[in-house]
Amino acid sequence: MQLLYGARFVADLDAIAAHVRADNPPRAISFVKELRLICSETIAANPRIGRRRPEFGSNRYSFAAHGRTIFYTYDPHQNLIRFDRIIGRQKPAL
């Protein structure tokens, strides 16, 4: 399984880390690692584990973890998952 992390996903992770770092710097590092592990292990092992999100396009899914929602696209023909966004309470446009 090939995993790609989009620029917005990486920027979202950076923003999450900055937010957590303000209160607990060591936790910021471990929290981001946990979120990445969810992507690289849990979702990668079973890409259809998430909720289908056809309102955002074909093959789009979301998966809730640690108070965040991970949005990703799964292409079974290319054996590819692209992580697009990871958001909290805000509701950005996808």
N, C-alpha and C positions, 0 to 999 in steps of 0.2 A: 504494500500500500504506500503510495506516494503522498506525502503531506506537504501542503503549501500554506504559508502564513501570509495573508495579505497585509499591505501597508496599514490599513485602518485597524486591523486586528492587533498588530504590533503597537500602534499608537494607543489603542485602547488599553493594552496591557501596561504600557508605560504610565498612562494616566491612573490606572488602578494602583500601581506600585507607588506613585507619588502621593496619592490620597492616603494609602495605608501607612506609608513612611512618615507622614506628618504626626501620627500618633504612636507608631511602633515600628521603628526602622528595621529591626531583625525580622519582624513578621512580614514586612513587605516582600522580602526576598523569598521566604518560604511560601507565602501565599501565591505569588506568581509561579513558582515552581509547581505547586499543586495544580494550578489551572492548566499549565502546560502538560503535566502528566495526564490529566483528564483527557486532553486532546490526543496526545500521542499514544496513550494506552487504552483508555476506556472507549473513546469514540473510534479510534483507528481499528480496534478489535471488532467492533460491531457498528459500522457507520449508520445503520438504520435504527440505532437506539434512540435517536432524537425524535422530536415531533416534526412531522411533515409540515412545511410552511409554503404551500403553493402560492399564497398571496404575495410572496417575495420572489417567485420564479420557480422554474422546474428544478427538481432535485435539491431543493433548499430544505434545511432542517434547523431545529434549534434544540439545545440541550441545556437544562438548568443545573448549575453547580455552584455551591458556595455563595448563594445570593446573586449570582451573575447568570446571564444567558449567553451561551455561545452559539453564534450563527455560522453555519457552514454549508457548503455545497458538496454533494457526493456524486461523483461520476463513476458508476460501476464499470463502464466500458473501458475507461482509461485507468481504472483502479486508483482513483485520485480523490483526495479530500482537500478542499480549499477552505481554510478558516477565514471568514470574512470580517466578523465583528465579535466583540465580547462586551456586553453592556450590563449596567446595573439598573438603577431605577429610572434613569433618563430614557427617553424614547426617540433616539435619532432615526433619521431616514436611512434605510438600507440602500 
